[in-house]
Amino acid sequence: MKKNKQKIVRPRPSTPKGFKDYFHLYSKKRVLLIKEICEVYELYGFENLETSAIENLDALGKYLPDIDRPNQGVFSWKDEENNWLALRYDLTAPLARVYAQHLKELPLPYRRYSWGPVWRNEKPGPGRYRQFYQCDADTVGAHSAVSDAEMCIMLSTIIEKIGIRKDRYVINLNNRKILNGILEAIGILNNNGIDQNLSDMVLRSIDKIDRLGLLGVKDLLGKGRRDDSGDFTSGANLDKAQIDHILQFINMKQDNNIKTLKNIKDLVGDSATGNQGIKEIEQILELSEAAGVFEDRIRVSPSTVRGLGYYTGPVYEVELSEKIENEDGTINEIGSVAGGGRYDDLIKRFTGQIIPATGFSLGVDRLLFALNQMKSKAENDEKGPIIITIMEKDKLSEYQKIVIELRRAGIKSELYQGNPKDLGRQLKYADNRGSKFAIIMGSNELNKGVVQIKDLELGSRISSHIKSHEEWKDQPAQVEISREKLIDYITNYPNNF
């Protein structure tokens, strides 16, 4: 009697929801982009700090967007000693912890930059992942709006350095003090001043204007909003007069910064906090203009709020105006790729003392996606390694010598390691790798001291129809050169790499 074989259950090869795999070309572009950004940071006198990907949960605070408790929005777990740990959700909270931990050793001001992946346990969507890269710069210990202005100027330097034209971006500038002044004007107060919980709810609602539009924000300021999936988000329950005052503020559009600030003063009224925020904005604009960042690239934007609850002063975002096709097929503007602001109370959580700080974060993956969309395909393509084909298996040592010679000259190269059944298969592999050249050498070439070099970009359309070494010799995309001149030929080839 035959025994029943137990069915083998194999795991399904799929990425977890909200995560993505990145292959060589994308990863390399990301590294190069981060390198360009960090060069600007160092030019401005910032030093690198690398923090752990894992933090103690209580060190992260209650500052995640759209939530009230940190472990609702982070990936957290208990260790063997029953302590709560979490993957970092940004690079700013770890900075606050590091400075508080090492404040006796670090200078004041302390100027640092960091980059790396962060994780957010939030609902994923098109172009919105639970793991993504950020690249930050922050100054700890500077009270003056001069340091806020420097951040805006440095952002402008970075955006233009990576190839985005001056007419393709704008830095939107606002101030949380102005927003608090608006809230004071509409009566969101308690015995201790601003009702912080209600204030945070209002600010998070305003921050969604790019995604939900004015009507969506209006709903969130009122009783709440139900999205397309049926999920309901409770609102701030403001009355009609309060909602109208806020909508008038965030919908304010003027021809220039002077007019916008004048209208803001009218809405803020006698609020000392709001008027202090206006003065700080005026100083940032003055210093930015002195650095050559004029009104065409930095504008006062009342709807710019920033969702994180730890901001206390100026806030700003870099917005790209280019229209692109998103991953879900929709067409819209790229929108925000960087943002930040002043957060003078964040380190106080650890020290009990106010230590002022300001800085910003660049969304590397969003910025890279934008650059790929804005550039042509030719600009995005990277050449693969030169492929040294195998014509005769007993000549492997000679082929290996060519690979080593190319690599010593700094030229990417690879000895074909698949099954060398025929030349066509090897050349097809080289095409798939995006290689510019393939090198062909048999006994005849070895005896003559020459190699055949195939320009694959010229010959790719016919590669699948040619099988023999002799046939390739007759193609115009293939030339014979002296073995000694191989490096010179490749490095001096027109339009090479």
C-alpha positions as CSV (number, residue, x, y, z in Angstrom):
1,M,0.0,0.0,0.0
2,K,1.4,3.4,-1.1
3,K,1.9,6.0,1.6
4,N,0.4,9.4,0.9
5,K,3.1,12.0,0.3
6,Q,2.8,15.1,2.4
7,K,2.3,18.2,0.3
8,I,5.2,20.6,0.6
9,V,4.0,24.1,1.4
10,R,6.5,26.6,-0.1
11,P,6.6,30.2,0.9
12,R,5.3,32.7,-1.7
13,P,8.1,34.9,-3.1
14,S,6.7,38.4,-2.5
15,T,7.8,41.5,-0.8
16,P,5.8,42.5,2.3
17,K,3.0,45.1,1.7
18,G,4.5,48.6,1.6
19,F,8.0,47.5,0.9
20,K,10.0,47.3,-2.4
21,D,13.1,45.7,-3.8
22,Y,15.7,48.0,-5.5
23,F,18.2,46.6,-8.1
24,H,21.6,47.8,-9.0
25,L,20.9,50.7,-11.3
26,Y,18.5,52.3,-8.9
27,S,20.7,51.7,-5.8
28,K,23.7,53.2,-7.6
29,K,21.8,56.3,-8.6
30,R,20.6,56.7,-5.0
31,V,24.2,56.4,-3.7
32,L,25.4,59.0,-6.2
33,L,22.5,61.4,-5.4
34,I,23.3,61.1,-1.6
35,K,27.0,61.8,-2.4
36,E,26.1,65.0,-4.2
37,I,23.8,66.1,-1.4
38,C,26.4,65.4,1.3
39,E,29.1,67.3,-0.6
40,V,26.9,70.4,-0.2
41,Y,26.5,69.7,3.5
42,E,30.2,69.5,4.0
43,L,30.7,72.6,2.0
44,Y,28.5,74.4,4.5
45,G,30.5,73.0,7.4
46,F,28.3,70.1,8.5
47,E,29.7,66.8,9.8
48,N,28.4,63.3,9.4
49,L,26.6,61.4,12.2
50,E,25.5,57.8,11.8
51,T,22.9,56.6,14.3
52,S,21.4,53.2,15.0
53,A,18.4,52.1,13.0
54,I,16.9,51.0,16.3
55,E,15.9,53.3,19.1
56,N,14.3,52.9,22.5
57,L,10.6,53.5,21.9
58,D,10.3,56.3,24.5
59,A,13.1,58.2,22.8
60,L,11.0,58.7,19.7
61,G,8.3,60.7,21.4
62,K,4.8,61.3,20.3
63,Y,5.5,63.2,17.1
64,L,4.5,60.9,14.3
65,P,2.0,62.4,11.7
66,D,-1.6,61.3,12.0
67,I,-1.3,59.4,15.3
68,D,-1.5,60.0,19.0
69,R,0.7,57.2,20.3
70,P,4.2,56.4,18.8
71,N,3.8,52.6,18.6
72,Q,0.8,53.1,16.3
73,G,3.1,54.4,13.6
74,V,6.4,52.6,14.1
75,F,7.6,49.0,13.9
76,S,8.2,48.2,17.6
77,W,8.8,45.1,19.7
78,K,10.0,44.1,23.2
79,D,13.5,42.8,23.7
80,E,14.6,40.0,26.1
81,E,14.6,42.4,29.0
82,N,11.0,43.6,28.3
83,N,12.1,47.0,27.0
84,W,10.3,48.5,24.0
85,L,12.4,49.1,20.9
86,A,11.5,50.5,17.5
87,L,12.9,51.1,14.1
88,R,13.5,54.9,13.7
89,Y,10.8,56.7,11.8
90,D,13.0,59.7,10.9
91,L,16.6,60.9,11.5
92,T,15.7,63.9,13.7
93,A,14.5,62.1,16.8
94,P,17.7,60.1,16.9
95,L,19.7,63.3,16.7
96,A,17.8,64.7,19.7
97,R,18.7,61.6,21.6
98,V,22.4,61.7,20.5
99,Y,22.9,65.3,21.5
100,A,21.3,64.9,24.9
101,Q,23.4,61.8,25.5
102,H,26.7,63.4,24.4
103,L,26.0,67.1,25.0
104,K,29.2,67.5,27.1
105,E,31.4,66.3,24.3
106,L,29.7,68.0,21.4
107,P,30.1,71.6,20.3
108,L,27.3,74.2,20.5
109,P,26.2,74.9,17.9
110,Y,26.5,71.3,16.6
111,R,26.1,70.9,12.8
112,R,25.5,67.4,11.5
113,Y,24.1,65.6,8.5
114,S,22.8,62.0,8.3
115,W,21.4,59.7,5.7
116,G,19.8,56.3,5.7
117,P,16.6,54.3,5.6
118,V,13.7,55.1,8.0
119,W,10.5,53.0,8.6
120,R,6.9,54.0,9.2
121,N,4.2,51.6,10.1
122,E,1.5,53.5,8.1
123,K,-1.0,52.6,5.5
124,P,0.9,52.2,2.2
125,G,-0.3,53.7,-1.1
126,P,0.9,54.5,-4.6
127,G,4.5,55.8,-4.2
128,R,4.2,55.7,-0.4
129,Y,6.3,53.0,1.1
130,R,7.0,51.9,4.7
131,Q,10.7,52.0,4.2
132,F,12.4,54.9,2.4
133,Y,15.7,56.9,2.5
134,Q,16.2,60.4,4.0
135,C,19.1,62.7,4.0
136,D,19.1,65.4,6.7
137,A,21.0,68.4,7.9
138,D,20.5,70.1,11.3
139,T,22.0,72.8,13.5
140,V,21.6,72.3,17.2
141,G,22.1,75.3,19.6
142,A,21.4,78.3,17.3
143,H,18.5,80.6,18.3
144,S,18.6,83.0,15.5
145,A,16.6,82.9,12.3
146,V,19.9,83.2,10.5
147,S,20.3,79.4,10.9
148,D,16.8,78.9,9.4
149,A,17.7,81.1,6.5
150,E,20.9,79.0,6.0
151,M,18.8,75.9,5.7
152,C,16.7,77.4,3.0
153,I,19.8,78.7,1.1
154,M,21.4,75.3,1.4
155,L,18.3,73.6,0.1
156,S,18.4,75.9,-2.9
157,T,22.1,75.0,-3.5
158,I,21.4,71.3,-3.4
159,I,18.3,71.4,-5.7
160,E,20.2,73.3,-8.3
161,K,23.4,71.3,-8.0
162,I,21.6,68.0,-8.8
163,G,20.3,69.5,-12.0
164,I,16.9,71.1,-11.3
165,R,16.4,74.4,-13.0
166,K,15.5,77.5,-11.1
167,D,12.1,77.8,-12.7
168,R,11.2,74.2,-11.7
169,Y,11.2,74.5,-8.0
170,V,10.1,76.8,-5.1
171,I,10.8,76.8,-1.4
172,N,7.5,77.3,0.4
173,L,8.0,79.1,3.7
174,N,5.7,79.5,6.8
175,N,6.1,79.7,10.6
176,R,4.4,77.7,13.3
177,K,4.2,80.9,15.4
178,I,2.0,82.5,12.7
179,L,-0.2,79.4,12.7
180,N,-0.4,79.6,16.5
181,G,-1.3,83.3,16.1
182,I,-4.2,82.3,13.8
183,L,-5.4,79.7,16.4
184,E,-5.2,82.3,19.1
185,A,-7.3,84.6,16.9
186,I,-10.1,82.0,16.6
187,G,-10.1,81.1,20.2
188,I,-8.4,77.7,20.4
189,L,-7.3,78.4,23.9
190,N,-7.4,76.9,27.4
191,N,-6.2,78.2,30.8
192,N,-2.6,77.4,29.8
193,G,-2.7,78.9,26.4
194,I,-3.0,77.0,23.1
195,D,-5.0,73.7,23.4
196,Q,-2.1,71.6,22.2
197,N,-4.1,68.5,21.3
198,L,-6.7,70.5,19.3
199,S,-3.9,72.6,17.8
200,D,-2.1,69.4,16.6
201,M,-5.3,68.1,15.1
202,V,-5.9,71.3,13.2
203,L,-2.3,71.5,11.9
204,R,-2.4,67.9,10.7
205,S,-5.6,68.6,8.9
206,I,-4.1,71.7,7.1
207,D,-1.0,69.6,6.2
208,K,-3.2,67.4,4.1
209,I,-4.3,70.1,1.7
210,D,-2.0,68.9,-1.2
211,R,-3.6,65.4,-1.0
212,L,-7.2,66.2,0.0
213,G,-7.7,69.7,-1.3
214,L,-9.5,72.5,0.4
215,L,-12.8,70.6,0.8
216,G,-11.1,67.7,2.4
217,V,-9.3,69.9,4.9
218,K,-12.6,71.7,5.6
219,D,-14.2,68.3,6.5
220,L,-11.3,67.5,8.8
221,L,-11.6,70.8,10.6
222,G,-15.3,70.1,11.1
223,K,-16.9,66.7,12.0
224,G,-14.5,64.5,10.0
225,R,-14.0,62.9,6.7
226,R,-14.6,59.4,5.1
227,D,-12.2,58.4,2.4
228,D,-12.8,56.3,-0.7
229,S,-12.1,53.1,1.2
230,G,-14.8,53.9,3.8
231,D,-12.4,54.7,6.6
232,F,-13.5,57.6,8.7
233,T,-11.2,60.2,10.3
234,S,-12.6,62.2,13.2
235,G,-12.4,65.9,12.8
236,A,-11.4,68.9,15.0
237,N,-15.1,69.9,15.4
238,L,-14.5,73.6,15.0
239,D,-17.4,75.9,14.3
240,K,-18.1,77.5,11.0
241,A,-16.5,80.9,11.8
242,Q,-13.3,79.2,13.0
243,I,-13.1,77.0,9.9
244,D,-13.7,80.0,7.6
245,H,-10.9,82.0,9.3
246,I,-8.5,79.1,8.9
247,L,-9.5,78.4,5.2
248,Q,-9.1,82.1,4.4
249,F,-5.6,81.9,5.8
250,I,-4.4,78.8,4.1
251,N,-6.1,79.7,0.7
252,M,-4.4,83.0,0.6
253,K,-2.6,83.5,-2.8
254,Q,-0.9,86.8,-3.6
255,D,1.5,88.1,-6.3
256,N,4.4,88.6,-4.0
257,N,5.7,87.9,-0.4
258,I,5.1,91.5,0.8
259,K,1.3,91.3,-0.1
260,T,1.0,87.9,1.5
261,L,2.7,89.0,4.7
262,K,0.4,92.1,4.9
263,N,-2.7,89.9,4.6
264,I,-1.3,87.5,7.2
265,K,-0.8,90.4,9.7
266,D,-4.5,91.3,9.3
267,L,-5.6,87.7,10.1
268,V,-3.1,87.3,13.0
269,G,-4.3,90.6,14.6
270,D,-2.7,91.5,18.0
271,S,-1.2,88.0,18.6
272,A,2.3,88.6,19.9
273,T,3.3,85.1,18.9
274,G,1.9,85.5,15.4
275,N,3.7,88.8,14.8
276,Q,7.0,87.4,16.1
277,G,6.6,84.6,13.5
278,I,6.1,87.3,10.8
279,K,9.3,89.1,11.8
280,E,11.3,85.8,11.6
281,I,9.9,85.2,8.1
282,E,10.9,88.7,7.0
283,Q,14.5,88.1,8.3
284,I,14.7,84.7,6.4
285,L,13.6,86.4,3.2
286,E,16.1,89.2,3.6
287,L,19.0,86.8,4.2
288,S,18.0,84.5,1.4
289,E,17.9,87.4,-1.0
290,A,21.4,88.4,0.1
291,A,22.5,84.9,-0.8
292,G,20.9,85.1,-4.3
293,V,17.8,83.1,-3.5
294,F,15.1,85.5,-4.6
295,E,11.3,85.6,-4.5
296,D,11.0,83.4,-7.6
297,R,12.5,80.5,-5.6
298,I,11.3,81.2,-2.0
299,R,7.7,82.3,-1.2
300,V,5.5,82.7,1.8
301,S,3.0,79.9,1.8
302,P,0.3,79.9,4.5
303,S,-0.8,76.3,3.6
304,T,2.7,74.9,4.4
305,V,2.4,73.4,7.9
306,R,4.5,70.2,8.1
307,G,2.8,67.3,9.8
308,L,5.2,66.5,12.6
309,G,4.2,68.0,16.0
310,Y,7.6,69.0,17.2
311,Y,8.0,72.2,15.0
312,T,8.1,75.5,16.9
313,G,9.1,78.1,14.4
314,P,9.8,78.5,10.7
315,V,8.8,75.6,8.5
316,Y,9.6,75.1,4.8
317,E,9.2,72.6,1.9
318,V,10.8,72.3,-1.5
319,E,8.1,71.8,-4.1
320,L,8.9,70.7,-7.7
321,S,6.4,71.9,-10.3
322,E,7.2,69.4,-13.1
323,K,4.2,67.2,-14.1
324,I,5.0,63.5,-14.1
325,E,3.3,60.1,-14.4
326,N,3.0,58.4,-11.0
327,E,3.4,54.7,-10.5
328,D,-0.4,54.3,-10.5
329,G,-0.7,56.0,-13.9
330,T,-2.1,59.3,-12.7
331,I,-0.6,62.6,-13.9
332,N,0.2,65.4,-11.4
333,E,3.0,67.6,-10.1
334,I,5.8,66.0,-8.3
335,G,5.2,68.2,-5.2
336,S,7.3,68.2,-2.1
337,V,10.7,66.5,-2.1
338,A,12.2,68.1,1.1
339,G,11.1,69.9,4.2
340,G,11.9,70.9,7.7
341,G,11.9,73.7,10.2
342,R,12.7,74.8,13.7
343,Y,12.1,72.4,16.7
344,D,13.3,74.1,19.9
345,D,11.6,71.8,22.3
346,L,12.6,68.4,21.0
347,I,15.8,67.9,23.0
348,K,14.1,69.4,26.1
349,R,12.4,66.0,26.4
350,F,15.7,64.5,27.5
351,T,17.5,67.5,29.2
352,G,14.6,69.5,30.7
353,Q,16.3,72.6,29.1
354,I,15.4,74.3,25.9
355,I,18.1,73.7,23.3
356,P,17.2,75.3,20.0
357,A,17.5,73.3,16.8
358,T,16.6,73.6,13.1
359,G,17.0,71.4,10.1
360,F,15.4,69.6,7.1
361,S,15.1,66.2,5.5
362,L,15.3,65.4,1.9
363,G,13.2,62.5,0.7
364,V,15.9,60.7,-1.3
365,D,13.6,58.2,-3.0
366,R,11.0,60.8,-3.9
367,L,13.7,63.1,-5.2
368,L,15.3,60.3,-7.3
369,F,11.9,59.4,-8.7
370,A,11.4,63.0,-9.7
371,L,14.9,63.3,-11.3
372,N,14.3,60.1,-13.3
373,Q,11.0,61.5,-14.6
374,M,12.5,64.8,-15.5
375,K,15.5,63.5,-17.4
376,S,15.5,61.7,-20.7
377,K,15.9,57.9,-20.9
378,A,19.4,58.4,-22.3
379,E,20.4,60.3,-19.3
380,N,19.1,57.6,-17.0
381,D,20.8,54.7,-18.7
382,E,24.0,53.3,-17.2
383,K,26.5,51.2,-19.3
384,G,27.0,47.7,-18.1
385,P,30.4,46.0,-17.8
386,I,32.5,45.1,-20.9
387,I,31.9,41.4,-21.5
388,I,34.9,39.2,-22.5
389,T,33.4,36.3,-24.4
390,I,34.8,32.8,-24.3
391,M,35.6,31.4,-27.7
392,E,37.8,28.5,-26.6
393,K,37.6,27.0,-23.1
394,D,41.4,26.2,-23.0
395,K,42.2,29.9,-23.4
396,L,40.5,30.9,-20.1
397,S,43.7,32.2,-18.5
398,E,44.2,34.6,-21.5
399,Y,40.6,35.9,-21.1
400,Q,41.2,36.4,-17.4
401,K,44.3,38.5,-18.2
402,I,42.1,40.8,-20.2
403,V,39.6,41.2,-17.4
404,I,42.3,42.0,-14.9
405,E,43.9,44.5,-17.2
406,L,40.6,46.3,-17.8
407,R,39.8,46.4,-14.1
408,R,43.2,47.8,-13.2
409,A,42.5,50.6,-15.7
410,G,39.2,51.3,-13.8
411,I,37.0,49.9,-16.5
412,K,34.1,47.7,-15.5
413,S,34.5,44.3,-17.0
414,E,33.3,40.7,-16.7
415,L,34.4,37.3,-18.0
416,Y,31.3,35.5,-19.3
417,Q,30.5,32.7,-16.9
418,G,27.4,31.2,-18.4
419,N,27.4,28.2,-20.8
420,P,29.4,29.4,-23.8
421,K,27.4,27.3,-26.2
422,D,27.7,29.9,-29.0
423,L,28.8,33.5,-29.5
424,G,25.3,34.7,-30.1
425,R,24.2,33.6,-26.6
426,Q,27.1,35.5,-25.1
427,L,26.4,38.6,-27.0
428,K,22.7,38.5,-26.1
429,Y,23.8,38.3,-22.5
430,A,26.0,41.4,-23.0
431,D,23.0,43.2,-24.6
432,N,20.8,42.3,-21.6
433,R,23.5,43.8,-19.2
434,G,23.5,47.0,-21.2
435,S,27.2,46.6,-22.1
436,K,28.8,49.0,-24.5
437,F,31.4,46.5,-25.7
438,A,32.1,42.8,-26.0
439,I,35.6,41.5,-26.6
440,I,36.1,38.5,-28.8
441,M,39.4,36.5,-29.1
442,G,40.1,33.1,-30.4
443,S,43.3,31.2,-31.3
444,N,43.8,33.3,-34.5
445,E,43.6,36.6,-32.6
446,L,45.8,35.3,-29.8
447,N,48.5,34.2,-32.3
448,K,48.4,37.6,-34.1
449,G,48.4,39.6,-30.8
450,V,45.0,41.2,-31.5
451,V,41.4,41.3,-30.2
452,Q,38.0,41.9,-31.8
453,I,36.0,44.6,-30.2
454,K,32.2,44.7,-30.8
455,D,30.2,47.9,-30.3
456,L,27.0,46.4,-29.1
457,E,25.0,49.6,-29.4
458,L,25.6,49.6,-33.1
459,G,25.2,45.8,-33.6
460,S,22.4,44.9,-31.1
461,R,19.7,44.7,-33.7
462,I,21.4,41.9,-35.6
463,S,23.1,40.1,-32.7
464,S,20.4,37.4,-32.5
465,H,20.9,36.4,-36.1
466,I,24.6,35.8,-36.1
467,K,26.1,32.7,-34.6
468,S,29.7,32.3,-35.7
469,H,32.9,34.2,-35.1
470,E,33.6,34.6,-38.8
471,E,30.2,36.3,-39.4
472,W,31.0,38.9,-36.7
473,K,34.3,39.9,-38.4
474,D,32.3,41.3,-41.4
475,Q,30.1,43.6,-39.4
476,P,31.0,47.4,-39.3
477,A,30.3,47.5,-35.6
478,Q,33.3,45.2,-35.0
479,V,36.9,46.2,-35.3
480,E,40.2,44.4,-34.9
481,I,42.9,46.2,-32.8
482,S,46.3,45.4,-31.3
483,R,46.1,43.7,-28.0
484,E,48.5,46.3,-26.6
485,K,46.1,49.2,-27.6
486,L,43.0,47.7,-26.0
487,I,42.9,50.1,-23.0
488,D,43.6,53.2,-25.1
489,Y,41.0,52.3,-27.7
490,I,38.2,51.8,-25.1
491,T,39.0,54.9,-23.0
492,N,39.2,57.1,-26.0
493,Y,36.2,55.7,-27.9
494,P,33.7,58.5,-28.9
495,N,30.7,58.9,-26.6
496,N,32.1,56.1,-24.3
497,F,30.6,55.8,-20.9
